[in-house]
Amino acid sequence: MIEDALALAAMVAPCILDDDFEYEAAAKAIIRGAILRWDATGSGGVTTQSTAGPISETVTVGVRKGMFFPQEIVQLQKLCGRSSKGRAFEINTMPVDSDA
């Protein structure tokens, strides 16, 4: 589970694997939370919920569709200095002078 979580986190925030990554503890906290949530859902997150009296129903909760919640992805990307929102950038359209 840990290797899976690290691999998926590195897909959205590759800097977490850098040797000089500054926020290792914060990244571990985000990844740890996702792993614990993943483990808590078990094989499908089926739980029994009792209602009034002898009546009960089976409710499926926490079915895992992805390792990280969208907010966790954003948090990991922010640790790398990236955000899911657009950032300013520059494209040089000037031709390179071959005489220089």
Secondary structure in CASP SS format (residue, H / E / C, confidence):
PFRMAT SS
TARGET T0000
AUTHOR 0000-0000-0000
METHOD secondary structure of the structure
MODEL  1
M C 1.00
I H 1.00
E H 1.00
D H 1.00
A H 1.00
L H 1.00
A H 1.00
L H 1.00
A H 1.00
A H 1.00
M H 1.00
V H 1.00
A C 1.00
P H 1.00
C H 1.00
I H 1.00
L H 1.00
D C 1.00
D C 1.00
D C 1.00
F C 1.00
E C 1.00
Y C 1.00
E H 1.00
A H 1.00
A H 1.00
A H 1.00
K H 1.00
A H 1.00
I H 1.00
I H 1.00
R H 1.00
G H 1.00
A H 1.00
I H 1.00
L H 1.00
R H 1.00
W H 1.00
D H 1.00
A H 1.00
T H 1.00
G C 1.00
S C 1.00
G C 1.00
G C 1.00
V E 1.00
T E 1.00
T E 1.00
Q E 1.00
S E 1.00
T C 1.00
A C 1.00
G C 1.00
P C 1.00
I C 1.00
S E 1.00
E E 1.00
T E 1.00
V E 1.00
T E 1.00
V C 1.00
G C 1.00
V C 1.00
R C 1.00
K C 1.00
G C 1.00
M C 1.00
F C 1.00
F C 1.00
P H 1.00
Q H 1.00
E H 1.00
I H 1.00
V H 1.00
Q H 1.00
L H 1.00
Q H 1.00
K H 1.00
L H 1.00
C C 1.00
G C 1.00
R C 1.00
S C 1.00
S C 1.00
K C 1.00
G C 1.00
R C 1.00
A C 1.00
F C 1.00
E C 1.00
I C 1.00
N C 1.00
T C 1.00
M C 1.00
P C 1.00
V C 1.00
D C 1.00
S C 1.00
D C 1.00
A C 1.00
END
